[in-house]
Structure formats: structure tokens, C-alpha cells
Amino acid sequence: MARPEFTCNVRVQHLPEQSSDDATAFAYTVTITNTGDVTAQLVARQWLITDAAGHTEEVRGLAVVGHQPVLKPGEVFEYTSWTRLATPLGTMRGTFFCMTEDAHPFDAAVPEFVLARPRDLH
């Protein structure tokens, strides 16, 4: 039986030049690899962004940075986006909503990752 699966990894970078006293900016680069054995498309995304004060923002939408990539088994798609937090520390986690080429939906989880200025990591 066909097994759809995307594996997601994230790298984070603090953006001091985009930050201010009341907002801390971060870029995050997501690498999505089709680790399944069928061709599939990333259709939409959901992010949960939580700051150090416990405020959570949900972001949903079609595509990622304007793309709905179709990945064959073994193929990789990478993109960079950014977010701002009201605090210098927070977390993000998400889900990509995907579809196989024969119209079977599946989710690809993005495990929680930390958003932190380098000096705030201990």
C-alpha cells in the first residue's frame, strides 16, 4: 500500500535589524522532504506561534510563500519565512495539509521549535 509522508525540519535565525523594543523578529527556514513512496502536494499550512507570555497566534492559509509544491518520493522543497513575537522568546509548531496525486489527504507535522535571541539561550 502506498505510504504518503513528508518530513519537516526547521532552522531559526534571530533578525536583530528587524526587531524593536516591543517586537522580536525571527526568520525560519523549513525543509520539507517527501520521505514517503508516493508523489504528493503541499496544499495549506497551519502555524501555532506562542510567545513567552503564553499568547498564542494561529496562522492558516493556502500554500507556503506562494507555492504549493508537488514532491516526488525523495524530493525536497525549502522555503524561508519570518514572524515577530512580543517577547524575545517563544515557540512555533505547525501542520502542513497535503494531498497525494490520487486525492488522499494527509498531514505533515512540524515539531515544535524554539524562537530565541542567541543571548536568551542558556
N, C-alpha and C positions, 0 to 999 in steps of 0.2 A: 504494500500500500504506500502511496506517495506521502512523504512527510515534509510539510512546509515548515521552515524555521528560519528566522532572521536572528542573528546575534548582534548585540549593540554594545559598543564601548565608547566612553566619553573622556575627553581631555579638557581641563578647565584652565583658563588664564584670567587673572585679575587685570582689569583695564583702568589703571590709575588716571590716565588722561581723560577718561570718560566719566570718572567718579567725581562726587562733590561731597560736601559735609553731610548732606541728607540723603545721598544715594550712592551705593557701591555698584559698579558695573563689572560684569564678567562676560567673557566670550567662552563658548563651549563648542568643541568640535566633536561631532558624532560620527562614528564609523559603523556602518551597517553592513554586515556580511550575510549573504544567503548561505547558511550552513545546512539547509535542507536539501532535498533532492528533486524539487520542482521549481519552475520559474514562477515568480510572484512579484506583485507590485505593492509598493508602499502607497497607501491612499490618503491617510489622515493621521493626525497626531493629537495626543493629549499630554500636557505637562502639568505637574503639581509643583509649585515653587513656594517654599516655606522659608521665611526669614527667622532670625534668632528670637524675635518677639512672639513667634508662633503664628504669625499671619500667613495664611496660605492663599495663593492665587492659582486658579485653574485657567490654563490656556488650551483651547481646542481649535482645530482648523484643518482644512484640506491641505494636503501636500506639506513639504518641508522646503523652505526657501524657494517657493515657486515650482518645485519639482515633485513629480510622482514617479520615482524611478522604478523601472522593471528590472529585476535582477535574476539572472540565470544562476543555477547552483554554482557556488564558488565566487560569484561576482561580488564586488564591494562598491558601496556608494558612501561618500564622505561629504559632510557639509559643516559649515560654521555659522552659528547664530550668536545672539547675546541676550542678556537680561540684566535688569537692575534690581537691587534689593534696598530696602530702607535701613538695613543693618549691614555690618561688614561681614557677616557670617550667615550661611543658610544652606539649604539643600534643594535638590531637584530630583524628580523621578518622573518617568513617563511611560507611555504606551504608544506604539505605532500600530495603526489598524491597517491590515494588509489583506490582499486577495490573491489567490492562486489564479493562474491563467484559465482554469476551468471553473472559476467563480466560487471557490470555497474560502470563506473568510477565516482569518486567524490573527491573533495579537502577538506583537513582539515587545516584550518588556524592556525598559531601560532602567536598570537597577539604580537605586538612589546614589547620588554623588554629592560631594561637598563643594559649596561655593565659599571660598575664604580668601581674604588677603593673605599673602605669604607671611606677614608679621603676626597674623592672628592664629596661625597653625602652631600647635605646641607639641 
